[in-house]
Structures are given as C-alpha cells and as structure tokens.
Amino acid sequence: MTESTFDVAVLVGSLRRESFTRKLAKALIALAPPSLRMEMVEIGALPLYNEDLEASLPPAWAAFRDRLNRADGVLFATPEYNRSVPGALKNALDVGSRPYGKSVWNGKPAGVVGVSPGAIGAFGANHHLRQSLVFLNMPTMQQPEAYVGGAAALFDASGALVNESTREFLKGYATAFAQWIALHAGR
C-alpha cells in the first residue's frame, strides 16, 4: 500500500446477504476513489461480547480485532432496527472496544451511512451509532450526511445500483470520506 492509499474496513450492520445495506456498501466500495482500499469485514460470526471469554479469546474476536487494528478508517453502513442499530453491529463495537485500554476504534476516522426502504434513510440508527462513536473516540465525518431512503428502488435484480443521482451522491460521499481519513489518519 502506498502513502496515499488508506485501508478502510467496511462494517455492514445487516447480516442478510441480499440486504439493501450490503448492496449500498458494495456500491460505495465500487465508487470509492483510488486513495481508498475498502474491504467488508464480516461481523455475523462474532460471539456475543462476554468479558469471561477474554481468558480464552475466541478466534473470531482475535481476527476481528487484528483486522480493525490494521485499518486506517472505518465505514459503518447500517439499517435501522427499532430506531437504533442492529444488535450485531453493537456487538462488533463492544468486541472491538475491549479489553479496556486496547480499543481498536480509538482515534480511527469513521463515516456512517444509514440505509432503509423507508423515507428517512435510517436517520435514528445513524445518530444512535454516532453517540457510540463519540465515546469510542472516533472522529466521525459530519458532512455530507448519508441517509439513503427508498432503497428498494435503487437496485436492479442483480443488486447493481441503478439510480444515477444516488450514484453521484455516493461518489461525492466517498471522495469526502477519503479527504476525512487523510485529515485524521495521522500520516
């Protein structure tokens, strides 16, 4: 990786393989500028956080923490479940924040994209997640905000993004996120 390329871990809050959130994350990865190497980091197999397990560290936790430690930034793509983030995404935050003093999140620049078939684009989940990111000391990009609503009409049957204005918005978001990471990544 060159000095001008940043490694970005992409965490998708929805575990469903054909979710709108996953489709949007894939579109963002494809539209990212060359300065970002974005890779989805799966969270579905992480055992629920339980401090007792630190004594015999689950391999999935170790691999997850190692991968996040190598990342220069993190993009969170989340649907909205009951005005908040899905449990799997919250669990990933908890697993990465422990043990105390060794958080993989500390200081990593972050972005949040909310996705829903409804009109408000996971606004509640986006803001609820941001509250956790403040505590985790992750400088989170403020503008542009990304609340992508009407997701059911954005993709074709194969999952490809077909809405041109959404494509342009996501391209602009990815460019701004690259600038945000460059500003905060400490290089």
FENTAMO-V535101 format. One record per residue. N is the residue number from 0. RES is the residue in one small letter. PHI is phi in whole degrees, -180 to 180 (none if undefined). NEAR is the number of other ideal C-beta (glycine too) atoms within 12 Angstrom. Layout:
# FENTAMO-V535101
N | RES | PHI | NEAR
N | RES | PHI | NEAR
This chain:
# FENTAMO-V535101
0 | m | none | 17
1 | t | -82 | 10
2 | e | -58 | 10
3 | s | -94 | 17
4 | t | -108 | 21
5 | f | -113 | 37
6 | d | -87 | 28
7 | v | -118 | 41
8 | a | -85 | 40
9 | v | -109 | 41
10 | l | -106 | 48
11 | v | -106 | 40
12 | g | -70 | 43
13 | s | -89 | 37
14 | l | -86 | 25
15 | r | -67 | 16
16 | r | -57 | 15
17 | e | -105 | 18
18 | s | -68 | 29
19 | f | -63 | 37
20 | t | -64 | 47
21 | r | -66 | 31
22 | k | -62 | 37
23 | l | -67 | 49
24 | a | -61 | 43
25 | k | -63 | 31
26 | a | -64 | 37
27 | l | -62 | 41
28 | i | -60 | 29
29 | a | -67 | 21
30 | l | -92 | 28
31 | a | -65 | 32
32 | p | -68 | 26
33 | p | -59 | 15
34 | s | -75 | 27
35 | l | -114 | 38
36 | r | -107 | 25
37 | m | -100 | 37
38 | e | -139 | 27
39 | m | -70 | 31
40 | v | -115 | 35
41 | e | -73 | 24
42 | i | -121 | 40
43 | g | -67 | 25
44 | a | -95 | 18
45 | l | -71 | 33
46 | p | -59 | 24
47 | l | -55 | 20
48 | y | -65 | 27
49 | n | -149 | 17
50 | e | -56 | 16
51 | d | -59 | 12
52 | l | -75 | 20
53 | e | -61 | 19
54 | a | -67 | 10
55 | s | -130 | 12
56 | l | -47 | 22
57 | p | -60 | 22
58 | p | -55 | 14
59 | a | -64 | 24
60 | w | -66 | 33
61 | a | -60 | 20
62 | a | -64 | 22
63 | f | -62 | 36
64 | r | -62 | 30
65 | d | -61 | 19
66 | r | -63 | 27
67 | l | -70 | 37
68 | n | -62 | 22
69 | r | -80 | 21
70 | a | -74 | 34
71 | d | -86 | 34
72 | g | -161 | 44
73 | v | -136 | 51
74 | l | -110 | 48
75 | f | -103 | 52
76 | a | -114 | 50
77 | t | -133 | 51
78 | p | -84 | 43
79 | e | -116 | 36
80 | y | -117 | 25
81 | n | 55 | 13
82 | r | 66 | 20
83 | s | -148 | 25
84 | v | -87 | 38
85 | p | -63 | 33
86 | g | -58 | 23
87 | a | -63 | 31
88 | l | -71 | 40
89 | k | -63 | 30
90 | n | -61 | 29
91 | a | -61 | 42
92 | l | -61 | 38
93 | d | -66 | 32
94 | v | -60 | 38
95 | g | -74 | 40
96 | s | -88 | 29
97 | r | -118 | 28
98 | p | -70 | 18
99 | y | -50 | 10
100 | g | 87 | 8
101 | k | -126 | 18
102 | s | -62 | 25
103 | v | -75 | 34
104 | w | -87 | 35
105 | n | -53 | 23
106 | g | 80 | 22
107 | k | -77 | 36
108 | p | -64 | 38
109 | a | -134 | 42
110 | g | -134 | 46
111 | v | -130 | 47
112 | v | -123 | 53
113 | g | -100 | 43
114 | v | -134 | 44
115 | s | -156 | 33
116 | p | -74 | 24
117 | g | -78 | 22
118 | a | -77 | 16
119 | i | -94 | 22
120 | g | 58 | 32
121 | a | 63 | 43
122 | f | -54 | 27
123 | g | -63 | 23
124 | a | -65 | 38
125 | n | -56 | 39
126 | h | -74 | 25
127 | h | -65 | 28
128 | l | -62 | 41
129 | r | -59 | 31
130 | q | -61 | 19
131 | s | -67 | 30
132 | l | -66 | 37
133 | v | -61 | 18
134 | f | -63 | 17
135 | l | -80 | 29
136 | n | 63 | 18
137 | m | -106 | 36
138 | p | -64 | 25
139 | t | -107 | 34
140 | m | -58 | 34
141 | q | -91 | 19
142 | q | -136 | 14
143 | p | -77 | 22
144 | e | -79 | 24
145 | a | -131 | 39
146 | y | -119 | 30
147 | v | -101 | 44
148 | g | -99 | 27
149 | g | 62 | 21
150 | a | -61 | 36
151 | a | -63 | 20
152 | a | -97 | 17
153 | l | -93 | 29
154 | f | -125 | 27
155 | d | -86 | 13
156 | a | -63 | 8
157 | s | -90 | 10
158 | g | 94 | 21
159 | a | -78 | 17
160 | l | -69 | 30
161 | v | -116 | 18
162 | n | -93 | 22
163 | e | -67 | 12
164 | s | -67 | 15
165 | t | -68 | 31
166 | r | -59 | 22
167 | e | -66 | 16
168 | f | -61 | 27
169 | l | -65 | 36
170 | k | -63 | 24
171 | g | -65 | 22
172 | y | -62 | 35
173 | a | -63 | 37
174 | t | -65 | 24
175 | a | -64 | 29
176 | f | -66 | 45
177 | a | -61 | 33
178 | q | -66 | 24
179 | w | -63 | 32
180 | i | -65 | 39
181 | a | -59 | 24
182 | l | -69 | 17
183 | h | -110 | 24
184 | a | -78 | 28
185 | g | 78 | 14
186 | r | -112 | 17
